[in-house]
Amino acid sequence: MVGRGWNLIWKLLVPPRVKIFVWKLAHGKLPTGNYLYNINIGPDTSCTLCGLFPETADHLLWHCRWAISCWDTIFTWLGLDHSFHILLCNGSWLTCNFLCAFSCDFARALIALVAWHIWTVRCHKIFRHSLPNFSQIPSKAWASAHDYFSVHGFLCRNLTRGLIPFHPALWVFSDAAWDPLTGKAGFGFIITTNRNIILLAGAAGDTCASSIDAELHAIHLALTHCCSNNWSPSKLYSDCRCALDLIDNFNNVTAWRSADIIHSIKRFTYQWPDLTWEHVPRDFNCVADSLAHFGSLNPQISLFAQGRDRPRWLDDLCSSSNFSF
Ligand SMILES: [Zn+2]
């Protein structure tokens, strides 16, 4: 890893401070307790996180039990075998091909970010006396990687490997609002990972013949955006049981008004054989519900993602509902 030096690290799709961190790591210059002791400017301290072993970079980032808890989660999310751990320790993660559901660039960026977050937690424990929270590291790193890819325009072509199914799974929540007096409808959706990270949220409006018609349009809008981003959703959640029943048991005689939209939804479902739909209580669908109301007032399509401007109410609602961008 050291041989190919800075070029290899420079290509990582992560912020500059993380590149510098990886460079120090690759060149054995991370100022761990053991490093400082070896250059005679510190005492021989044990691992800041577990206190059981000398604090080398190898131990701290790859072998400490706290670090391993993060790597286990990341491997599961990336769909990587746990034997991949050895490629972390010897630095091959910077050069190897990842046999996972995500692009190599994304997997590499994620690994660099997790290592950097572990290092940050360690430093905060020493210098700010803050309590380490390891359970948040994988989702924070994931959000930073997603953020960086999104802001720099790598998201669509570089996040996933196209046809390989998404690991972790992708979920779609959709909802509609409909005013029986005017026929005006709003559609809202969020597309999330199963770790509650929102990849895309959207809202739009139109006129619809009924509330079920509006719900079907909301589902269709969400699936259209999965398709255009080359994402394969595995779950579709709606709080409208009637709309889901209609997709399941379409009858041309009773539901002729909705025939076009149902056929269009079904065409999406054929390309994602793993996609199933489920009814959720309204409480679990509050973000899509609010987006639907937003859509009825702002009928032009609005899309919200990491790195783009988002209304404050949406961020507040997401964090109170346990989602994040
Ligand atoms: Zn340790």
py3Dmol code that shows the C-alpha trace and the ligand (Angstrom):
import py3Dmol

protein = """\
ATOM      1  CA  MET A   1       0.000   0.000   0.000  1.00  0.00           C
ATOM      2  CA  VAL A   2       2.836   2.359   0.829  1.00  0.00           C
ATOM      3  CA  GLY A   3       4.506   1.591  -2.501  1.00  0.00           C
ATOM      4  CA  ARG A   4       1.829   3.263  -4.609  1.00  0.00           C
ATOM      5  CA  GLY A   5       1.731   6.035  -2.053  1.00  0.00           C
ATOM      6  CA  TRP A   6      -0.147   9.221  -2.288  1.00  0.00           C
ATOM      7  CA  ASN A   7      -1.716   8.617  -5.728  1.00  0.00           C
ATOM      8  CA  LEU A   8      -3.753   5.721  -4.442  1.00  0.00           C
ATOM      9  CA  ILE A   9      -4.904   7.620  -1.384  1.00  0.00           C
ATOM     10  CA  TRP A  10      -5.563  10.776  -3.375  1.00  0.00           C
ATOM     11  CA  LYS A  11      -8.092   8.859  -5.484  1.00  0.00           C
ATOM     12  CA  LEU A  12     -10.221   7.987  -2.450  1.00  0.00           C
ATOM     13  CA  LEU A  13     -13.595   9.732  -2.710  1.00  0.00           C
ATOM     14  CA  VAL A  14     -13.439  11.196   0.801  1.00  0.00           C
ATOM     15  CA  PRO A  15     -12.786  14.670   2.232  1.00  0.00           C
ATOM     16  CA  PRO A  16      -9.120  15.819   2.287  1.00  0.00           C
ATOM     17  CA  ARG A  17      -8.769  15.447   6.078  1.00  0.00           C
ATOM     18  CA  VAL A  18      -9.679  11.752   5.760  1.00  0.00           C
ATOM     19  CA  LYS A  19      -7.114  11.320   2.950  1.00  0.00           C
ATOM     20  CA  ILE A  20      -4.436  12.797   5.201  1.00  0.00           C
ATOM     21  CA  PHE A  21      -5.506  10.449   7.983  1.00  0.00           C
ATOM     22  CA  VAL A  22      -5.227   7.425   5.632  1.00  0.00           C
ATOM     23  CA  TRP A  23      -1.835   8.647   4.401  1.00  0.00           C
ATOM     24  CA  LYS A  24      -0.522   8.809   7.986  1.00  0.00           C
ATOM     25  CA  LEU A  25      -1.984   5.378   8.681  1.00  0.00           C
ATOM     26  CA  ALA A  26      -0.428   3.864   5.549  1.00  0.00           C
ATOM     27  CA  HIS A  27       2.956   5.341   6.381  1.00  0.00           C
ATOM     28  CA  GLY A  28       2.955   4.289  10.047  1.00  0.00           C
ATOM     29  CA  LYS A  29       2.736   7.882  11.243  1.00  0.00           C
ATOM     30  CA  LEU A  30      -0.590   7.927  13.065  1.00  0.00           C
ATOM     31  CA  PRO A  31       0.170   9.466  16.492  1.00  0.00           C
ATOM     32  CA  THR A  32      -1.085   6.564  18.592  1.00  0.00           C
ATOM     33  CA  GLY A  33       0.236   5.981  22.122  1.00  0.00           C
ATOM     34  CA  ASN A  34       2.656   3.373  20.813  1.00  0.00           C
ATOM     35  CA  TYR A  35       3.945   5.641  18.008  1.00  0.00           C
ATOM     36  CA  LEU A  36       4.585   8.531  20.408  1.00  0.00           C
ATOM     37  CA  TYR A  37       6.350   6.176  22.842  1.00  0.00           C
ATOM     38  CA  ASN A  38       8.591   4.858  20.061  1.00  0.00           C
ATOM     39  CA  ILE A  39       9.724   8.354  19.101  1.00  0.00           C
ATOM     40  CA  ASN A  40      10.291   9.190  22.772  1.00  0.00           C
ATOM     41  CA  ILE A  41       7.599  11.807  23.256  1.00  0.00           C
ATOM     42  CA  GLY A  42       5.063   9.927  25.319  1.00  0.00           C
ATOM     43  CA  PRO A  43       4.570   7.209  27.912  1.00  0.00           C
ATOM     44  CA  ASP A  44       3.889   3.605  26.870  1.00  0.00           C
ATOM     45  CA  THR A  45       0.091   3.756  27.059  1.00  0.00           C
ATOM     46  CA  SER A  46      -2.400   1.026  26.390  1.00  0.00           C
ATOM     47  CA  CYS A  47      -5.335   1.232  23.931  1.00  0.00           C
ATOM     48  CA  THR A  48      -7.554   4.224  24.717  1.00  0.00           C
ATOM     49  CA  LEU A  49     -10.648   2.214  23.841  1.00  0.00           C
ATOM     50  CA  CYS A  50     -10.185  -1.167  25.539  1.00  0.00           C
ATOM     51  CA  GLY A  51      -7.146  -0.578  27.757  1.00  0.00           C
ATOM     52  CA  LEU A  52      -5.948  -4.140  27.168  1.00  0.00           C
ATOM     53  CA  PHE A  53      -3.264  -3.906  24.465  1.00  0.00           C
ATOM     54  CA  PRO A  54      -0.524  -1.488  23.408  1.00  0.00           C
ATOM     55  CA  GLU A  55      -2.080   1.288  21.349  1.00  0.00           C
ATOM     56  CA  THR A  56      -0.737   0.582  17.872  1.00  0.00           C
ATOM     57  CA  ALA A  57      -2.658   1.768  14.804  1.00  0.00           C
ATOM     58  CA  ASP A  58      -3.186  -1.889  13.839  1.00  0.00           C
ATOM     59  CA  HIS A  59      -4.765  -2.719  17.158  1.00  0.00           C
ATOM     60  CA  LEU A  60      -6.796   0.456  17.506  1.00  0.00           C
ATOM     61  CA  LEU A  61      -8.363   0.472  14.029  1.00  0.00           C
ATOM     62  CA  TRP A  62      -8.598  -3.178  13.027  1.00  0.00           C
ATOM     63  CA  HIS A  63      -8.247  -5.493  16.045  1.00  0.00           C
ATOM     64  CA  CYS A  64      -9.647  -3.713  19.086  1.00  0.00           C
ATOM     65  CA  ARG A  65     -12.957  -5.308  20.042  1.00  0.00           C
ATOM     66  CA  TRP A  66     -14.668  -1.927  19.730  1.00  0.00           C
ATOM     67  CA  ALA A  67     -13.350  -1.451  16.210  1.00  0.00           C
ATOM     68  CA  ILE A  68     -14.352  -4.996  15.269  1.00  0.00           C
ATOM     69  CA  SER A  69     -17.948  -4.276  16.311  1.00  0.00           C
ATOM     70  CA  CYS A  70     -17.978  -1.473  13.687  1.00  0.00           C
ATOM     71  CA  TRP A  71     -16.349  -3.589  10.988  1.00  0.00           C
ATOM     72  CA  ASP A  72     -18.821  -6.431  11.542  1.00  0.00           C
ATOM     73  CA  THR A  73     -21.686  -4.035  10.856  1.00  0.00           C
ATOM     74  CA  ILE A  74     -19.994  -2.522   7.800  1.00  0.00           C
ATOM     75  CA  PHE A  75     -19.229  -5.956   6.312  1.00  0.00           C
ATOM     76  CA  THR A  76     -22.862  -6.948   6.756  1.00  0.00           C
ATOM     77  CA  TRP A  77     -24.064  -3.758   5.074  1.00  0.00           C
ATOM     78  CA  LEU A  78     -21.651  -4.139   2.191  1.00  0.00           C
ATOM     79  CA  GLY A  79     -22.461  -7.849   1.899  1.00  0.00           C
ATOM     80  CA  LEU A  80     -18.794  -8.732   2.424  1.00  0.00           C
ATOM     81  CA  ASP A  81     -17.533 -11.965   3.899  1.00  0.00           C
ATOM     82  CA  HIS A  82     -15.972 -11.533   7.345  1.00  0.00           C
ATOM     83  CA  SER A  83     -12.717 -12.990   6.031  1.00  0.00           C
ATOM     84  CA  PHE A  84     -12.363  -9.583   4.365  1.00  0.00           C
ATOM     85  CA  HIS A  85     -11.037  -8.421   7.742  1.00  0.00           C
ATOM     86  CA  ILE A  86      -7.571  -9.631   6.782  1.00  0.00           C
ATOM     87  CA  LEU A  87      -7.535  -7.225   3.807  1.00  0.00           C
ATOM     88  CA  LEU A  88      -8.157  -4.367   6.198  1.00  0.00           C
ATOM     89  CA  CYS A  89      -5.187  -5.225   8.372  1.00  0.00           C
ATOM     90  CA  ASN A  90      -2.701  -5.597   5.511  1.00  0.00           C
ATOM     91  CA  GLY A  91      -3.898  -2.497   3.660  1.00  0.00           C
ATOM     92  CA  SER A  92      -5.161  -4.375   0.581  1.00  0.00           C
ATOM     93  CA  TRP A  93      -8.553  -2.669   0.897  1.00  0.00           C
ATOM     94  CA  LEU A  94      -6.989   0.275  -0.943  1.00  0.00           C
ATOM     95  CA  THR A  95      -6.167  -1.798  -4.008  1.00  0.00           C
ATOM     96  CA  CYS A  96      -8.359  -4.899  -4.062  1.00  0.00           C
ATOM     97  CA  ASN A  97     -11.567  -5.427  -6.010  1.00  0.00           C
ATOM     98  CA  PHE A  98     -14.589  -5.569  -3.760  1.00  0.00           C
ATOM     99  CA  LEU A  99     -17.011  -8.380  -4.495  1.00  0.00           C
ATOM    100  CA  CYS A 100     -19.925  -6.579  -2.948  1.00  0.00           C
ATOM    101  CA  ALA A 101     -23.142  -4.904  -3.959  1.00  0.00           C
ATOM    102  CA  PHE A 102     -21.523  -1.473  -4.058  1.00  0.00           C
ATOM    103  CA  SER A 103     -18.924   0.063  -6.288  1.00  0.00           C
ATOM    104  CA  CYS A 104     -15.296  -0.350  -5.176  1.00  0.00           C
ATOM    105  CA  ASP A 105     -15.020   3.429  -4.861  1.00  0.00           C
ATOM    106  CA  PHE A 106     -17.933   3.558  -2.439  1.00  0.00           C
ATOM    107  CA  ALA A 107     -16.733   0.574  -0.374  1.00  0.00           C
ATOM    108  CA  ARG A 108     -13.205   2.041  -0.149  1.00  0.00           C
ATOM    109  CA  ALA A 109     -14.539   5.460   0.862  1.00  0.00           C
ATOM    110  CA  LEU A 110     -16.737   3.837   3.506  1.00  0.00           C
ATOM    111  CA  ILE A 111     -13.837   1.878   5.004  1.00  0.00           C
ATOM    112  CA  ALA A 112     -11.630   4.995   5.110  1.00  0.00           C
ATOM    113  CA  LEU A 113     -14.450   6.901   6.831  1.00  0.00           C
ATOM    114  CA  VAL A 114     -15.116   4.184   9.416  1.00  0.00           C
ATOM    115  CA  ALA A 115     -11.401   4.060  10.294  1.00  0.00           C
ATOM    116  CA  TRP A 116     -11.357   7.844  10.521  1.00  0.00           C
ATOM    117  CA  HIS A 117     -14.458   7.880  12.776  1.00  0.00           C
ATOM    118  CA  ILE A 118     -12.869   5.265  15.079  1.00  0.00           C
ATOM    119  CA  TRP A 119      -9.769   7.466  15.271  1.00  0.00           C
ATOM    120  CA  THR A 120     -11.916  10.553  15.955  1.00  0.00           C
ATOM    121  CA  VAL A 121     -13.810   8.799  18.753  1.00  0.00           C
ATOM    122  CA  ARG A 122     -10.477   7.776  20.271  1.00  0.00           C
ATOM    123  CA  CYS A 123      -9.139  11.358  20.092  1.00  0.00           C
ATOM    124  CA  HIS A 124     -12.338  12.817  21.538  1.00  0.00           C
ATOM    125  CA  LYS A 125     -12.089  10.385  24.442  1.00  0.00           C
ATOM    126  CA  ILE A 126      -8.555  11.581  25.207  1.00  0.00           C
ATOM    127  CA  PHE A 127      -8.874  15.301  24.538  1.00  0.00           C
ATOM    128  CA  ARG A 128     -12.528  16.058  25.239  1.00  0.00           C
ATOM    129  CA  HIS A 129     -13.194  13.244  27.728  1.00  0.00           C
ATOM    130  CA  SER A 130     -16.314  12.366  25.755  1.00  0.00           C
ATOM    131  CA  LEU A 131     -17.789   8.894  26.033  1.00  0.00           C
ATOM    132  CA  PRO A 132     -17.242   6.800  22.895  1.00  0.00           C
ATOM    133  CA  ASN A 133     -20.361   5.785  21.005  1.00  0.00           C
ATOM    134  CA  PHE A 134     -19.404   2.994  18.651  1.00  0.00           C
ATOM    135  CA  SER A 135     -22.912   2.018  17.649  1.00  0.00           C
ATOM    136  CA  GLN A 136     -23.227   5.285  15.709  1.00  0.00           C
ATOM    137  CA  ILE A 137     -19.959   4.968  13.781  1.00  0.00           C
ATOM    138  CA  PRO A 138     -21.205   2.754  10.910  1.00  0.00           C
ATOM    139  CA  SER A 139     -24.267   4.908  10.195  1.00  0.00           C
ATOM    140  CA  LYS A 140     -22.272   8.142  10.532  1.00  0.00           C
ATOM    141  CA  ALA A 141     -19.642   6.848   8.116  1.00  0.00           C
ATOM    142  CA  TRP A 142     -22.341   5.653   5.739  1.00  0.00           C
ATOM    143  CA  ALA A 143     -24.040   9.046   5.847  1.00  0.00           C
ATOM    144  CA  SER A 144     -20.703  10.858   5.233  1.00  0.00           C
ATOM    145  CA  ALA A 145     -19.852   8.585   2.291  1.00  0.00           C
ATOM    146  CA  HIS A 146     -23.314   9.030   0.830  1.00  0.00           C
ATOM    147  CA  ASP A 147     -23.095  12.782   1.412  1.00  0.00           C
ATOM    148  CA  TYR A 148     -19.723  13.064  -0.290  1.00  0.00           C
ATOM    149  CA  PHE A 149     -20.788  10.971  -3.287  1.00  0.00           C
ATOM    150  CA  SER A 150     -23.974  12.985  -3.625  1.00  0.00           C
ATOM    151  CA  VAL A 151     -22.355  16.426  -3.359  1.00  0.00           C
ATOM    152  CA  HIS A 152     -19.668  15.490  -5.888  1.00  0.00           C
ATOM    153  CA  GLY A 153     -22.111  13.971  -8.352  1.00  0.00           C
ATOM    154  CA  PHE A 154     -20.899  10.376  -8.007  1.00  0.00           C
ATOM    155  CA  LEU A 155     -24.102   9.083  -6.516  1.00  0.00           C
ATOM    156  CA  CYS A 156     -26.003   7.493  -9.384  1.00  0.00           C
ATOM    157  CA  ARG A 157     -23.204   5.997 -11.390  1.00  0.00           C
ATOM    158  CA  ASN A 158     -20.879   5.165  -8.569  1.00  0.00           C
ATOM    159  CA  LEU A 159     -22.773   4.152  -5.474  1.00  0.00           C
ATOM    160  CA  THR A 160     -23.935   0.738  -6.604  1.00  0.00           C
ATOM    161  CA  ARG A 161     -22.838  -1.756  -9.157  1.00  0.00           C
ATOM    162  CA  GLY A 162     -25.944  -1.508 -11.282  1.00  0.00           C
ATOM    163  CA  LEU A 163     -27.511  -4.930 -11.485  1.00  0.00           C
ATOM    164  CA  ILE A 164     -26.167  -6.442  -8.287  1.00  0.00           C
ATOM    165  CA  PRO A 165     -28.959  -6.304  -5.696  1.00  0.00           C
ATOM    166  CA  PHE A 166     -28.739  -3.683  -3.006  1.00  0.00           C
ATOM    167  CA  HIS A 167     -27.243  -4.707   0.324  1.00  0.00           C
ATOM    168  CA  PRO A 168     -28.429  -3.230   2.607  1.00  0.00           C
ATOM    169  CA  ALA A 169     -31.972  -3.391   1.363  1.00  0.00           C
ATOM    170  CA  LEU A 170     -33.790  -0.375  -0.026  1.00  0.00           C
ATOM    171  CA  TRP A 171     -37.177   0.621   1.294  1.00  0.00           C
ATOM    172  CA  VAL A 172     -39.763   2.899  -0.224  1.00  0.00           C
ATOM    173  CA  PHE A 173     -42.409   4.746   1.808  1.00  0.00           C
ATOM    174  CA  SER A 174     -45.135   6.519  -0.109  1.00  0.00           C
ATOM    175  CA  ASP A 175     -48.245   8.441   0.811  1.00  0.00           C
ATOM    176  CA  ALA A 176     -50.833  10.728  -0.740  1.00  0.00           C
ATOM    177  CA  ALA A 177     -53.124  13.540   0.362  1.00  0.00           C
ATOM    178  CA  TRP A 178     -56.381  14.129  -1.493  1.00  0.00           C
ATOM    179  CA  ASP A 179     -59.012  16.831  -1.243  1.00  0.00           C
ATOM    180  CA  PRO A 180     -62.458  15.456  -2.277  1.00  0.00           C
ATOM    181  CA  LEU A 181     -63.803  18.976  -2.918  1.00  0.00           C
ATOM    182  CA  THR A 182     -61.212  20.066  -5.458  1.00  0.00           C
ATOM    183  CA  GLY A 183     -59.751  16.701  -6.517  1.00  0.00           C
ATOM    184  CA  LYS A 184     -56.311  18.130  -5.808  1.00  0.00           C
ATOM    185  CA  ALA A 185     -53.808  15.549  -4.646  1.00  0.00           C
ATOM    186  CA  GLY A 186     -50.286  15.573  -3.241  1.00  0.00           C
ATOM    187  CA  PHE A 187     -47.820  12.697  -3.455  1.00  0.00           C
ATOM    188  CA  GLY A 188     -44.885  12.099  -1.128  1.00  0.00           C
ATOM    189  CA  PHE A 189     -42.220   9.436  -0.867  1.00  0.00           C
ATOM    190  CA  ILE A 190     -38.907   8.603   0.730  1.00  0.00           C
ATOM    191  CA  ILE A 191     -36.425   5.999  -0.472  1.00  0.00           C
ATOM    192  CA  THR A 192     -34.295   4.761   2.430  1.00  0.00           C
ATOM    193  CA  THR A 193     -31.773   2.099   3.290  1.00  0.00           C
ATOM    194  CA  ASN A 194     -32.899  -0.372   5.932  1.00  0.00           C
ATOM    195  CA  ARG A 195     -30.677   1.608   8.303  1.00  0.00           C
ATOM    196  CA  ASN A 196     -33.044   4.573   7.992  1.00  0.00           C
ATOM    197  CA  ILE A 197     -30.751   6.678   5.822  1.00  0.00           C
ATOM    198  CA  ILE A 198     -32.808   8.574   3.254  1.00  0.00           C
ATOM    199  CA  LEU A 199     -31.302   8.438  -0.222  1.00  0.00           C
ATOM    200  CA  LEU A 200     -34.036  10.527  -1.786  1.00  0.00           C
ATOM    201  CA  ALA A 201     -37.274  12.205  -0.704  1.00  0.00           C
ATOM    202  CA  GLY A 202     -39.780  13.688  -3.108  1.00  0.00           C
ATOM    203  CA  ALA A 203     -43.110  15.470  -3.385  1.00  0.00           C
ATOM    204  CA  ALA A 204     -45.392  16.475  -6.246  1.00  0.00           C
ATOM    205  CA  GLY A 205     -49.043  17.237  -6.908  1.00  0.00           C
ATOM    206  CA  ASP A 206     -51.784  16.738  -9.505  1.00  0.00           C
ATOM    207  CA  THR A 207     -55.512  16.197  -9.665  1.00  0.00           C
ATOM    208  CA  CYS A 208     -56.817  12.694  -9.005  1.00  0.00           C
ATOM    209  CA  ALA A 209     -60.178  10.936  -9.223  1.00  0.00           C
ATOM    210  CA  SER A 210     -60.081   9.437  -5.727  1.00  0.00           C
ATOM    211  CA  SER A 211     -57.910   9.000  -2.669  1.00  0.00           C
ATOM    212  CA  ILE A 212     -56.900   5.519  -3.851  1.00  0.00           C
ATOM    213  CA  ASP A 213     -55.975   6.926  -7.253  1.00  0.00           C
ATOM    214  CA  ALA A 214     -53.806   9.482  -5.440  1.00  0.00           C
ATOM    215  CA  GLU A 215     -52.109   6.737  -3.389  1.00  0.00           C
ATOM    216  CA  LEU A 216     -51.369   4.807  -6.577  1.00  0.00           C
ATOM    217  CA  HIS A 217     -49.838   7.919  -8.150  1.00  0.00           C
ATOM    218  CA  ALA A 218     -47.653   8.388  -5.053  1.00  0.00           C
ATOM    219  CA  ILE A 219     -46.415   4.781  -5.329  1.00  0.00           C
ATOM    220  CA  HIS A 220     -45.786   5.259  -9.033  1.00  0.00           C
ATOM    221  CA  LEU A 221     -43.808   8.457  -8.437  1.00  0.00           C
ATOM    222  CA  ALA A 222     -41.582   6.741  -5.849  1.00  0.00           C
ATOM    223  CA  LEU A 223     -40.918   3.728  -8.083  1.00  0.00           C
ATOM    224  CA  THR A 224     -40.145   5.998 -11.048  1.00  0.00           C
ATOM    225  CA  HIS A 225     -37.350   7.567  -9.015  1.00  0.00           C
ATOM    226  CA  CYS A 226     -36.010   4.172  -7.910  1.00  0.00           C
ATOM    227  CA  CYS A 227     -35.884   3.214 -11.558  1.00  0.00           C
ATOM    228  CA  SER A 228     -34.178   6.401 -12.751  1.00  0.00           C
ATOM    229  CA  ASN A 229     -31.482   5.987 -10.073  1.00  0.00           C
ATOM    230  CA  ASN A 230     -30.974   2.320 -10.924  1.00  0.00           C
ATOM    231  CA  TRP A 231     -32.030   1.316  -7.399  1.00  0.00           C
ATOM    232  CA  SER A 232     -33.796  -1.967  -6.711  1.00  0.00           C
ATOM    233  CA  PRO A 233     -36.209  -1.558  -3.801  1.00  0.00           C
ATOM    234  CA  SER A 234     -37.104  -4.620  -1.778  1.00  0.00           C
ATOM    235  CA  LYS A 235     -39.977  -3.191   0.277  1.00  0.00           C
ATOM    236  CA  LEU A 236     -42.737  -0.772  -0.515  1.00  0.00           C
ATOM    237  CA  TYR A 237     -44.638   0.605   2.444  1.00  0.00           C
ATOM    238  CA  SER A 238     -47.952   2.400   2.238  1.00  0.00           C
ATOM    239  CA  ASP A 239     -50.589   3.163   4.854  1.00  0.00           C
ATOM    240  CA  CYS A 240     -53.357   2.678   2.271  1.00  0.00           C
ATOM    241  CA  ARG A 241     -54.374  -0.959   2.337  1.00  0.00           C
ATOM    242  CA  CYS A 242     -56.869  -0.485  -0.504  1.00  0.00           C
ATOM    243  CA  ALA A 243     -54.183   0.708  -2.920  1.00  0.00           C
ATOM    244  CA  LEU A 244     -51.940  -2.257  -2.090  1.00  0.00           C
ATOM    245  CA  ASP A 245     -54.877  -4.675  -2.478  1.00  0.00           C
ATOM    246  CA  LEU A 246     -55.646  -3.140  -5.853  1.00  0.00           C
ATOM    247  CA  ILE A 247     -52.103  -3.778  -7.078  1.00  0.00           C
ATOM    248  CA  ASP A 248     -52.334  -7.361  -5.825  1.00  0.00           C
ATOM    249  CA  ASN A 249     -55.791  -8.128  -7.173  1.00  0.00           C
ATOM    250  CA  PHE A 250     -56.315  -5.818 -10.084  1.00  0.00           C
ATOM    251  CA  ASN A 251     -59.708  -6.201 -11.668  1.00  0.00           C
ATOM    252  CA  ASN A 252     -60.317  -4.389 -14.935  1.00  0.00           C
ATOM    253  CA  VAL A 253     -64.055  -4.178 -14.298  1.00  0.00           C
ATOM    254  CA  THR A 254     -64.101  -2.579 -10.852  1.00  0.00           C
ATOM    255  CA  ALA A 255     -60.865  -0.609 -11.079  1.00  0.00           C
ATOM    256  CA  TRP A 256     -60.905   0.486 -14.707  1.00  0.00           C
ATOM    257  CA  ARG A 257     -60.296   4.090 -13.720  1.00  0.00           C
ATOM    258  CA  SER A 258     -56.928   3.148 -12.269  1.00  0.00           C
ATOM    259  CA  ALA A 259     -55.984   0.620 -14.944  1.00  0.00           C
ATOM    260  CA  ASP A 260     -53.212   2.692 -16.537  1.00  0.00           C
ATOM    261  CA  ILE A 261     -51.427   3.565 -13.330  1.00  0.00           C
ATOM    262  CA  ILE A 262     -51.709   0.012 -11.957  1.00  0.00           C
ATOM    263  CA  HIS A 263     -50.294  -1.465 -15.168  1.00  0.00           C
ATOM    264  CA  SER A 264     -47.467   1.018 -14.967  1.00  0.00           C
ATOM    265  CA  ILE A 265     -46.732   0.063 -11.327  1.00  0.00           C
ATOM    266  CA  LYS A 266     -46.843  -3.604 -12.279  1.00  0.00           C
ATOM    267  CA  ARG A 267     -44.290  -3.022 -15.043  1.00  0.00           C
ATOM    268  CA  PHE A 268     -41.911  -1.707 -12.367  1.00  0.00           C
ATOM    269  CA  THR A 269     -42.544  -4.679 -10.122  1.00  0.00           C
ATOM    270  CA  TYR A 270     -41.646  -7.160 -12.890  1.00  0.00           C
ATOM    271  CA  GLN A 271     -38.098  -5.793 -13.019  1.00  0.00           C
ATOM    272  CA  TRP A 272     -37.715  -6.135  -9.223  1.00  0.00           C
ATOM    273  CA  PRO A 273     -38.873  -9.671  -8.421  1.00  0.00           C
ATOM    274  CA  ASP A 274     -37.762  -9.254  -4.788  1.00  0.00           C
ATOM    275  CA  LEU A 275     -40.055  -6.267  -4.228  1.00  0.00           C
ATOM    276  CA  THR A 276     -42.882  -6.893  -1.775  1.00  0.00           C
ATOM    277  CA  TRP A 277     -45.358  -4.400  -0.398  1.00  0.00           C
ATOM    278  CA  GLU A 278     -46.645  -4.012   3.080  1.00  0.00           C
ATOM    279  CA  HIS A 279     -49.240  -1.968   4.880  1.00  0.00           C
ATOM    280  CA  VAL A 280     -47.837   0.223   7.665  1.00  0.00           C
ATOM    281  CA  PRO A 281     -49.729   2.252  10.257  1.00  0.00           C
ATOM    282  CA  ARG A 282     -49.924   5.972   9.458  1.00  0.00           C
ATOM    283  CA  ASP A 283     -47.540   6.777  12.325  1.00  0.00           C
ATOM    284  CA  PHE A 284     -44.737   4.906  10.568  1.00  0.00           C
ATOM    285  CA  ASN A 285     -45.351   6.828   7.378  1.00  0.00           C
ATOM    286  CA  CYS A 286     -45.334  10.369   8.721  1.00  0.00           C
ATOM    287  CA  VAL A 287     -42.430  11.646   6.586  1.00  0.00           C
ATOM    288  CA  ALA A 288     -44.065  10.541   3.325  1.00  0.00           C
ATOM    289  CA  ASP A 289     -47.392  11.860   4.644  1.00  0.00           C
ATOM    290  CA  SER A 290     -45.946  15.338   5.276  1.00  0.00           C
ATOM    291  CA  LEU A 291     -44.262  15.311   1.881  1.00  0.00           C
ATOM    292  CA  ALA A 292     -47.637  14.484   0.325  1.00  0.00           C
ATOM    293  CA  HIS A 293     -49.193  17.537   1.970  1.00  0.00           C
ATOM    294  CA  PHE A 294     -46.226  19.584   0.806  1.00  0.00           C
ATOM    295  CA  GLY A 295     -46.825  18.218  -2.712  1.00  0.00           C
ATOM    296  CA  SER A 296     -50.469  19.243  -2.724  1.00  0.00           C
ATOM    297  CA  LEU A 297     -49.370  22.849  -2.063  1.00  0.00           C
ATOM    298  CA  ASN A 298     -46.327  22.669  -4.365  1.00  0.00           C
ATOM    299  CA  PRO A 299     -47.372  20.535  -7.337  1.00  0.00           C
ATOM    300  CA  GLN A 300     -44.065  20.912  -9.200  1.00  0.00           C
ATOM    301  CA  ILE A 301     -41.841  17.955  -8.406  1.00  0.00           C
ATOM    302  CA  SER A 302     -39.515  18.649  -5.436  1.00  0.00           C
ATOM    303  CA  LEU A 303     -36.633  16.304  -4.692  1.00  0.00           C
ATOM    304  CA  PHE A 304     -34.593  16.352  -1.488  1.00  0.00           C
ATOM    305  CA  ALA A 305     -31.350  14.467  -0.992  1.00  0.00           C
ATOM    306  CA  GLN A 306     -28.123  14.608   0.927  1.00  0.00           C
ATOM    307  CA  GLY A 307     -26.137  17.656  -0.086  1.00  0.00           C
ATOM    308  CA  ARG A 308     -29.094  19.553  -1.520  1.00  0.00           C
ATOM    309  CA  ASP A 309     -31.035  22.313   0.199  1.00  0.00           C
ATOM    310  CA  ARG A 310     -33.818  20.894   2.309  1.00  0.00           C
ATOM    311  CA  PRO A 311     -36.586  22.650   4.218  1.00  0.00           C
ATOM    312  CA  ARG A 312     -35.982  22.812   7.945  1.00  0.00           C
ATOM    313  CA  TRP A 313     -39.311  21.100   8.737  1.00  0.00           C
ATOM    314  CA  LEU A 314     -38.233  18.062   6.718  1.00  0.00           C
ATOM    315  CA  ASP A 315     -34.935  17.645   8.581  1.00  0.00           C
ATOM    316  CA  ASP A 316     -36.701  18.145  11.929  1.00  0.00           C
ATOM    317  CA  LEU A 317     -39.403  15.639  11.032  1.00  0.00           C
ATOM    318  CA  CYS A 318     -36.835  13.104   9.827  1.00  0.00           C
ATOM    319  CA  SER A 319     -34.780  13.279  12.985  1.00  0.00           C
ATOM    320  CA  SER A 320     -37.866  12.963  15.189  1.00  0.00           C
ATOM    321  CA  SER A 321     -38.927   9.918  13.134  1.00  0.00           C
ATOM    322  CA  ASN A 322     -35.477   8.339  13.337  1.00  0.00           C
ATOM    323  CA  PHE A 323     -34.483   8.948   9.719  1.00  0.00           C
ATOM    324  CA  SER A 324     -31.511  10.924   8.484  1.00  0.00           C
ATOM    325  CA  PHE A 325     -30.203  12.129   5.156  1.00  0.00           C
TER     326      PHE A 325
END
"""
ligand_1 = """\
1
ZN
Zn -8.219 -1.826 22.164
"""
view = py3Dmol.view(width=600, height=400)
view.addModel(protein, "pdb")
view.setStyle({"model": 0}, {"cartoon": {"style": "trace"}})
view.addModel(ligand_1, "xyz")
view.setStyle({"model": 1}, {"stick": {}})
view.zoomTo()
view.show()
